[in-house]
Amino acid sequence: MSQIGQTSVTSTLIQTEYECEFCKDEEWIYDLDTNTAKPCKCREAKLYKRIIESCGITESFLQKNFDNYIPTSKQTESLYKTAIDYANTFEWLKKTKCNSLALLGQVGSGKTHLTIAVANELMKKNIGVRYMQYREDIPKIKRVVTSDEDYSREINKYKNAAVLLIDDLYKNAVVSTPNGEYLNEADKRIIFEIINHRYFKQLPIIVSSEYPAIKLLEFDEGIGSRIVEMCNGHLYEVKGKENNFRMRRQGYGGV
């Protein structure tokens, strides 16, 4: 008499973890009844993460957060508080006219670090942030200015982004003369088109610049006044070389 053994098969259910539970990371929401699809709210944030990766700055970008920013003075502490308050209240601020952030002034005080920390916090909430490295990206727009199609495609990336981070505004764009400093005309036309569009559409900007607000107004009152108004309540200027943490780190200047 033969004995037939019974094999017990245990099936293990592997639960997949998704970054976005709404679309299961497909970035689109499908409606089978109408045979249509619409972009998920996570799509824009993931798009900008891919842009960051394609720029080769993933590590340096994603590692900048509020936890690893160390204030070294009362002013840099206030800079930090301005940035983190903006990030924490963005969901409310984005519905207002003054929905933007500007960290200005002293080189080396951590303005770029903090604006990127804000961007990373927003992207964690599936809010897309377009990163503009001013001295790299403005020349790209200039190179296609003679082609209407290419120019529109390039500049519209910055005009229409949900949130635009402009890192180092006016870097390498200011001309020094015996009579003062001037913003070159090509940069002025491009940045005015971007800022003016976003101003009237109430689209937020996050700006870092070594130039204080008074200089932004001197370079071009139309651009500067829009930036100052958009950032009202979340604009902070750092003054004094003692707030240059790069100098402190290397022991220069007796600081």
Contacts in CASP RR format, 6 or more apart in sequence:
PFRMAT RR
TARGET T0000
AUTHOR 0000-0000-0000
METHOD contacts of the structure
MODEL  1
MSQIGQTSVTSTLIQTEYECEFCKDEEWIYDLDTNTAKPCKCREAKLYKR
IIESCGITESFLQKNFDNYIPTSKQTESLYKTAIDYANTFEWLKKTKCNS
LALLGQVGSGKTHLTIAVANELMKKNIGVRYMQYREDIPKIKRVVTSDED
YSREINKYKNAAVLLIDDLYKNAVVSTPNGEYLNEADKRIIFEIINHRYF
KQLPIIVSSEYPAIKLLEFDEGIGSRIVEMCNGHLYEVKGKENNFRMRRQ
GYGGV
16 24 0 8 1.000
18 24 0 8 1.000
18 25 0 8 1.000
19 25 0 8 1.000
19 42 0 8 1.000
19 46 0 8 1.000
20 27 0 8 1.000
20 40 0 8 1.000
20 42 0 8 1.000
20 126 0 8 1.000
22 29 0 8 1.000
22 40 0 8 1.000
22 41 0 8 1.000
22 42 0 8 1.000
23 29 0 8 1.000
23 40 0 8 1.000
23 42 0 8 1.000
23 43 0 8 1.000
25 42 0 8 1.000
26 40 0 8 1.000
27 39 0 8 1.000
27 40 0 8 1.000
27 42 0 8 1.000
27 43 0 8 1.000
27 46 0 8 1.000
28 37 0 8 1.000
28 38 0 8 1.000
28 39 0 8 1.000
28 40 0 8 1.000
28 43 0 8 1.000
29 37 0 8 1.000
29 38 0 8 1.000
29 39 0 8 1.000
29 40 0 8 1.000
30 36 0 8 1.000
30 37 0 8 1.000
31 37 0 8 1.000
31 38 0 8 1.000
41 126 0 8 1.000
42 126 0 8 1.000
44 126 0 8 1.000
44 127 0 8 1.000
44 128 0 8 1.000
44 162 0 8 1.000
45 122 0 8 1.000
45 123 0 8 1.000
45 125 0 8 1.000
45 126 0 8 1.000
45 127 0 8 1.000
45 128 0 8 1.000
45 129 0 8 1.000
47 128 0 8 1.000
48 123 0 8 1.000
48 128 0 8 1.000
48 129 0 8 1.000
48 130 0 8 1.000
48 131 0 8 1.000
48 161 0 8 1.000
49 123 0 8 1.000
51 130 0 8 1.000
51 131 0 8 1.000
52 58 0 8 1.000
52 61 0 8 1.000
52 62 0 8 1.000
52 131 0 8 1.000
55 131 0 8 1.000
55 133 0 8 1.000
61 116 0 8 1.000
61 119 0 8 1.000
61 120 0 8 1.000
61 131 0 8 1.000
62 120 0 8 1.000
64 112 0 8 1.000
64 113 0 8 1.000
64 114 0 8 1.000
64 116 0 8 1.000
64 117 0 8 1.000
64 120 0 8 1.000
65 117 0 8 1.000
65 120 0 8 1.000
65 121 0 8 1.000
66 80 0 8 1.000
66 83 0 8 1.000
66 84 0 8 1.000
66 87 0 8 1.000
66 114 0 8 1.000
66 117 0 8 1.000
66 121 0 8 1.000
69 80 0 8 1.000
69 110 0 8 1.000
69 113 0 8 1.000
69 114 0 8 1.000
69 117 0 8 1.000
70 245 0 8 1.000
71 77 0 8 1.000
71 79 0 8 1.000
71 80 0 8 1.000
72 243 0 8 1.000
72 245 0 8 1.000
72 248 0 8 1.000
73 242 0 8 1.000
73 243 0 8 1.000
75 106 0 8 1.000
75 109 0 8 1.000
75 238 0 8 1.000
75 239 0 8 1.000
75 240 0 8 1.000
75 243 0 8 1.000
76 109 0 8 1.000
76 110 0 8 1.000
76 238 0 8 1.000
76 243 0 8 1.000
76 245 0 8 1.000
78 236 0 8 1.000
79 103 0 8 1.000
79 109 0 8 1.000
79 110 0 8 1.000
79 111 0 8 1.000
79 114 0 8 1.000
79 236 0 8 1.000
79 238 0 8 1.000
80 114 0 8 1.000
82 101 0 8 1.000
82 103 0 8 1.000
82 234 0 8 1.000
82 235 0 8 1.000
82 236 0 8 1.000
83 101 0 8 1.000
83 103 0 8 1.000
83 114 0 8 1.000
83 115 0 8 1.000
83 117 0 8 1.000
83 118 0 8 1.000
84 117 0 8 1.000
85 234 0 8 1.000
86 93 0 8 1.000
86 101 0 8 1.000
86 118 0 8 1.000
86 206 0 8 1.000
86 234 0 8 1.000
87 117 0 8 1.000
87 118 0 8 1.000
87 121 0 8 1.000
87 122 0 8 1.000
90 99 0 8 1.000
90 122 0 8 1.000
90 127 0 8 1.000
90 204 0 8 1.000
91 125 0 8 1.000
93 99 0 8 1.000
93 204 0 8 1.000
93 234 0 8 1.000
94 204 0 8 1.000
97 202 0 8 1.000
97 229 0 8 1.000
97 230 0 8 1.000
98 229 0 8 1.000
98 230 0 8 1.000
98 231 0 8 1.000
98 232 0 8 1.000
98 233 0 8 1.000
98 234 0 8 1.000
99 202 0 8 1.000
99 204 0 8 1.000
99 230 0 8 1.000
100 204 0 8 1.000
100 205 0 8 1.000
100 206 0 8 1.000
100 207 0 8 1.000
100 227 0 8 1.000
100 230 0 8 1.000
100 231 0 8 1.000
100 234 0 8 1.000
101 115 0 8 1.000
101 118 0 8 1.000
101 204 0 8 1.000
101 205 0 8 1.000
101 206 0 8 1.000
101 207 0 8 1.000
101 231 0 8 1.000
101 234 0 8 1.000
101 235 0 8 1.000
102 206 0 8 1.000
102 207 0 8 1.000
102 208 0 8 1.000
102 209 0 8 1.000
102 213 0 8 1.000
102 227 0 8 1.000
102 228 0 8 1.000
102 231 0 8 1.000
102 234 0 8 1.000
102 235 0 8 1.000
102 236 0 8 1.000
103 110 0 8 1.000
103 111 0 8 1.000
103 114 0 8 1.000
103 115 0 8 1.000
103 207 0 8 1.000
103 208 0 8 1.000
103 235 0 8 1.000
103 236 0 8 1.000
103 238 0 8 1.000
104 111 0 8 1.000
104 207 0 8 1.000
104 208 0 8 1.000
104 209 0 8 1.000
104 210 0 8 1.000
104 211 0 8 1.000
104 212 0 8 1.000
104 213 0 8 1.000
104 216 0 8 1.000
104 235 0 8 1.000
104 236 0 8 1.000
104 237 0 8 1.000
104 238 0 8 1.000
105 111 0 8 1.000
105 209 0 8 1.000
105 210 0 8 1.000
105 211 0 8 1.000
105 212 0 8 1.000
105 237 0 8 1.000
105 238 0 8 1.000
105 239 0 8 1.000
106 210 0 8 1.000
106 238 0 8 1.000
106 239 0 8 1.000
106 240 0 8 1.000
106 241 0 8 1.000
106 243 0 8 1.000
106 244 0 8 1.000
107 210 0 8 1.000
107 244 0 8 1.000
107 246 0 8 1.000
108 243 0 8 1.000
108 244 0 8 1.000
108 245 0 8 1.000
108 246 0 8 1.000
108 247 0 8 1.000
109 238 0 8 1.000
109 243 0 8 1.000
109 244 0 8 1.000
109 245 0 8 1.000
110 245 0 8 1.000
111 208 0 8 1.000
111 209 0 8 1.000
111 238 0 8 1.000
112 167 0 8 1.000
112 168 0 8 1.000
112 208 0 8 1.000
114 208 0 8 1.000
115 165 0 8 1.000
115 167 0 8 1.000
115 206 0 8 1.000
115 207 0 8 1.000
115 208 0 8 1.000
116 131 0 8 1.000
116 165 0 8 1.000
116 167 0 8 1.000
118 165 0 8 1.000
118 206 0 8 1.000
119 129 0 8 1.000
119 131 0 8 1.000
119 163 0 8 1.000
119 165 0 8 1.000
119 206 0 8 1.000
122 128 0 8 1.000
122 129 0 8 1.000
122 163 0 8 1.000
123 129 0 8 1.000
127 162 0 8 1.000
127 163 0 8 1.000
128 161 0 8 1.000
128 162 0 8 1.000
128 163 0 8 1.000
129 161 0 8 1.000
129 162 0 8 1.000
129 163 0 8 1.000
129 164 0 8 1.000
129 165 0 8 1.000
129 206 0 8 1.000
130 157 0 8 1.000
130 158 0 8 1.000
130 161 0 8 1.000
130 162 0 8 1.000
130 163 0 8 1.000
130 164 0 8 1.000
130 165 0 8 1.000
131 165 0 8 1.000
131 167 0 8 1.000
132 138 0 8 1.000
132 158 0 8 1.000
132 164 0 8 1.000
132 165 0 8 1.000
132 166 0 8 1.000
132 167 0 8 1.000
133 167 0 8 1.000
133 168 0 8 1.000
134 166 0 8 1.000
134 167 0 8 1.000
134 168 0 8 1.000
134 169 0 8 1.000
134 170 0 8 1.000
134 171 0 8 1.000
134 173 0 8 1.000
135 168 0 8 1.000
135 171 0 8 1.000
135 172 0 8 1.000
135 173 0 8 1.000
137 158 0 8 1.000
138 173 0 8 1.000
138 187 0 8 1.000
138 190 0 8 1.000
138 191 0 8 1.000
140 154 0 8 1.000
141 151 0 8 1.000
141 154 0 8 1.000
141 155 0 8 1.000
141 190 0 8 1.000
142 186 0 8 1.000
142 190 0 8 1.000
144 150 0 8 1.000
144 151 0 8 1.000
144 154 0 8 1.000
145 151 0 8 1.000
145 186 0 8 1.000
155 190 0 8 1.000
155 193 0 8 1.000
155 194 0 8 1.000
158 164 0 8 1.000
158 194 0 8 1.000
159 193 0 8 1.000
159 194 0 8 1.000
159 197 0 8 1.000
159 198 0 8 1.000
160 197 0 8 1.000
160 203 0 8 1.000
161 203 0 8 1.000
162 203 0 8 1.000
162 204 0 8 1.000
163 203 0 8 1.000
163 204 0 8 1.000
163 205 0 8 1.000
163 206 0 8 1.000
164 194 0 8 1.000
164 198 0 8 1.000
164 203 0 8 1.000
164 204 0 8 1.000
164 205 0 8 1.000
164 206 0 8 1.000
165 205 0 8 1.000
165 206 0 8 1.000
165 207 0 8 1.000
166 205 0 8 1.000
166 206 0 8 1.000
166 207 0 8 1.000
166 208 0 8 1.000
166 209 0 8 1.000
167 208 0 8 1.000
168 208 0 8 1.000
168 209 0 8 1.000
168 210 0 8 1.000
169 191 0 8 1.000
169 207 0 8 1.000
169 208 0 8 1.000
169 209 0 8 1.000
169 211 0 8 1.000
169 216 0 8 1.000
170 183 0 8 1.000
170 187 0 8 1.000
170 191 0 8 1.000
170 209 0 8 1.000
170 211 0 8 1.000
170 216 0 8 1.000
170 219 0 8 1.000
171 209 0 8 1.000
171 210 0 8 1.000
173 183 0 8 1.000
173 184 0 8 1.000
173 187 0 8 1.000
174 181 0 8 1.000
174 182 0 8 1.000
174 183 0 8 1.000
174 184 0 8 1.000
174 211 0 8 1.000
174 219 0 8 1.000
175 181 0 8 1.000
175 182 0 8 1.000
175 183 0 8 1.000
175 184 0 8 1.000
181 215 0 8 1.000
181 218 0 8 1.000
181 219 0 8 1.000
182 219 0 8 1.000
183 219 0 8 1.000
183 220 0 8 1.000
188 219 0 8 1.000
188 220 0 8 1.000
188 223 0 8 1.000
191 223 0 8 1.000
192 220 0 8 1.000
192 222 0 8 1.000
192 223 0 8 1.000
195 205 0 8 1.000
195 223 0 8 1.000
195 224 0 8 1.000
195 226 0 8 1.000
195 227 0 8 1.000
196 223 0 8 1.000
196 226 0 8 1.000
197 203 0 8 1.000
198 204 0 8 1.000
198 205 0 8 1.000
198 230 0 8 1.000
199 226 0 8 1.000
199 229 0 8 1.000
199 230 0 8 1.000
204 230 0 8 1.000
205 227 0 8 1.000
205 230 0 8 1.000
205 231 0 8 1.000
207 227 0 8 1.000
207 231 0 8 1.000
209 216 0 8 1.000
211 219 0 8 1.000
212 237 0 8 1.000
212 239 0 8 1.000
213 224 0 8 1.000
213 227 0 8 1.000
213 228 0 8 1.000
213 235 0 8 1.000
213 237 0 8 1.000
216 223 0 8 1.000
216 224 0 8 1.000
216 227 0 8 1.000
216 228 0 8 1.000
217 224 0 8 1.000
217 225 0 8 1.000
217 228 0 8 1.000
228 235 0 8 1.000
241 247 0 8 1.000
241 253 0 8 1.000
241 255 0 8 1.000
242 248 0 8 1.000
242 255 0 8 1.000
244 255 0 8 1.000
247 253 0 8 1.000
247 255 0 8 1.000
248 255 0 8 1.000
END
